Amino acid sequence: MHELSIADNIINAVKEASQSRGMLAVSKIGVRIGSLSSVDPDALTFGFDVLKRDQGMMDCELAIEFVKTTARCTKCLYEFKVEDCVFVCPQCASSQCDLVSGQELEIAYFEGE
């Protein structure tokens, strides 16, 4: 379950960043998870809830934003949502596409006092 180590990294990064900004407490952490990132959001939330107790962040909430997979056709430059892992441009039927989004795993923001 690599989500536990991801949750630990999120907590440590936010603690460090919030302390450097002089924040007393963090109440919410927002993360962006791409549909191709292989991260189970339920396992991440569970790991976060377990670890936050030991890190002095008991009242902190984890907010997850899901990012759909998007590609751009290299022939006609049309950008489209990828459905069922089919990387074929609906505009020109080319399979020459670049991934635009869907692999994200990032801290988007954190809130606190």
C-alpha positions in Angstrom: 0.0 0.0 0.0 2.1 2.9 -1.3 -0.7 5.3 -0.4 0.5 5.3 3.2 3.9 6.6 2.2 2.2 9.2 -0.1 0.1 10.3 2.9 3.2 10.6 5.0 5.0 12.7 2.4 2.0 15.0 2.0 1.8 15.6 5.8 5.5 16.2 6.1 5.7 18.6 3.1 2.7 20.6 4.4 4.0 20.7 8.0 7.3 22.0 6.7 5.7 24.6 4.4 3.2 25.7 7.0 5.9 26.1 9.7 8.1 28.2 7.4 5.1 30.5 6.9 4.5 30.8 10.6 1.2 29.0 10.6 -0.1 27.6 13.9 -2.3 24.8 12.5 -3.4 23.4 9.2 -7.1 22.7 8.8 -7.3 21.4 5.2 -5.0 20.0 2.6 -6.1 19.8 -1.1 -4.5 17.3 -3.4 -4.9 16.6 -7.1 -4.9 13.0 -8.2 -4.9 12.1 -11.9 -6.9 9.1 -13.2 -3.7 7.5 -14.4 -1.7 8.0 -11.2 -2.5 4.5 -9.8 -3.4 6.1 -6.4 -6.4 4.7 -4.6 -8.2 7.7 -3.0 -9.8 5.6 -0.3 -6.5 4.1 0.7 -4.9 7.6 0.7 -7.6 9.0 2.8 -7.4 6.1 5.3 -3.6 6.4 5.5 -3.9 10.2 6.0 -6.4 9.8 8.8 -4.2 7.3 10.6 -1.0 9.3 10.2 -2.4 12.8 11.0 -3.1 11.7 14.6 0.6 11.2 15.3 1.6 14.4 13.5 -0.5 16.8 15.5 -2.9 17.4 12.7 -5.9 15.7 14.2 -8.4 18.3 12.9 -7.0 18.5 9.4 -9.1 17.4 6.4 -7.9 15.9 3.2 -9.7 17.2 0.1 -9.1 15.2 -3.1 -9.7 16.6 -6.6 -9.8 14.1 -9.4 -8.2 15.0 -12.7 -9.4 13.3 -15.8 -7.1 12.1 -18.5 -6.7 14.6 -21.3 -4.7 14.3 -24.5 -3.7 16.6 -27.4 -3.5 15.3 -31.0 -0.1 16.1 -32.5 -1.6 16.3 -36.0 -4.6 18.6 -35.6 -3.8 19.9 -32.0 -7.3 19.1 -30.8 -7.4 18.6 -27.0 -9.8 15.9 -25.8 -10.8 13.8 -22.7 -9.6 10.3 -22.9 -12.3 7.7 -22.3 -11.5 4.0 -21.6 -7.8 4.6 -22.3 -8.4 5.1 -26.0 -5.9 7.7 -27.2 -7.4 8.4 -30.6 -8.3 11.9 -31.6 -12.1 12.2 -32.1 -11.4 15.1 -34.6 -9.1 13.4 -37.1 -8.8 9.8 -35.9 -5.0 10.1 -35.4 -3.4 8.0 -32.6 -0.5 10.4 -32.4 -1.4 12.1 -29.1 0.5 13.7 -26.2 -0.8 13.3 -22.6 -1.9 16.7 -21.2 -3.3 15.6 -17.8 -4.1 12.5 -15.8 -0.9 11.6 -14.1 -1.0 14.3 -11.4 -0.3 13.6 -7.8 0.3 17.0 -6.2 -0.5 19.2 -3.2 -2.7 21.9 -4.7 -3.2 24.0 -1.5 -3.4 24.0 2.3 -5.4 26.1 4.6 -5.0 27.0 8.2 -4.2 29.8 10.7 
